[in-house]
Amino acid sequence: MAKRKSDASAANDAPTPKKAKAGSKKSKKGADETYNAQQKGALGQFMSFTGVDRTAAARVLKSQNWDAQAAINS
């Protein structure tokens, strides 16, 4: 009768899962989203006027359909 492989050797024969590349995961800073020129301008204007971070600015601007003046007045 053939011997069974031990758990340790079976684990060594199993293929190892591939690690994701460092840049493949989405970051929390919003770099995962690409903004067009108008949106980038609105982000810059809103951030400089209010002093909030990019994530907060993007959230408010999205709720105001990327209108910086409306977002500032909201």
C-alpha positions in Angstrom: 0.0 0.0 0.0 1.3 3.5 -0.9 2.1 5.9 1.9 0.0 9.1 2.2 1.9 12.4 2.0 2.1 14.2 5.2 0.2 17.4 5.6 3.4 19.4 5.6 4.6 18.0 2.3 1.1 18.3 0.8 1.1 21.9 1.7 4.5 22.4 0.0 3.2 20.8 -3.2 0.2 23.1 -3.3 0.5 26.1 -5.6 0.9 29.3 -3.6 -1.5 32.1 -4.2 -0.1 35.0 -6.2 0.3 38.2 -4.3 -1.4 41.3 -5.7 1.0 44.0 -7.0 1.4 47.0 -4.8 -0.3 49.3 -7.2 -3.2 47.1 -8.1 -5.3 47.8 -5.0 -7.4 50.9 -4.8 -6.2 53.5 -2.3 -8.3 55.5 0.1 -7.0 58.8 -1.2 -9.2 58.8 -4.4 -6.3 58.0 -6.6 -8.3 55.0 -7.7 -10.7 57.4 -9.4 -9.8 59.3 -12.5 -11.1 62.8 -12.7 -11.6 64.8 -15.9 -10.2 68.3 -16.3 -13.4 70.0 -15.1 -13.6 67.8 -12.0 -9.9 68.4 -11.2 -10.5 72.1 -11.4 -13.5 71.9 -9.1 -11.6 69.7 -6.7 -8.8 72.2 -6.5 -11.1 75.2 -6.2 -13.2 73.6 -3.5 -10.2 72.3 -1.5 -8.3 75.6 -1.6 -11.5 77.5 -0.5 -12.6 75.1 2.3 -9.3 73.4 3.3 -10.8 69.9 3.3 -9.1 66.9 2.0 -9.6 65.4 -1.5 -11.9 62.6 -0.3 -14.3 65.0 1.4 -14.1 67.5 -1.5 -15.0 64.8 -4.0 -17.9 63.5 -1.9 -19.4 67.0 -1.6 -18.7 67.9 -5.3 -20.3 64.6 -6.4 -23.4 65.5 -4.4 -23.5 68.9 -6.2 -22.9 67.5 -9.7 -19.3 68.8 -9.7 -20.5 72.4 -9.4 -17.8 74.0 -7.1 -19.9 77.1 -6.4 -22.9 75.1 -5.4 -20.8 72.8 -3.3 -19.2 75.8 -1.5 -22.6 77.3 -0.8 -24.1 74.0 0.5 
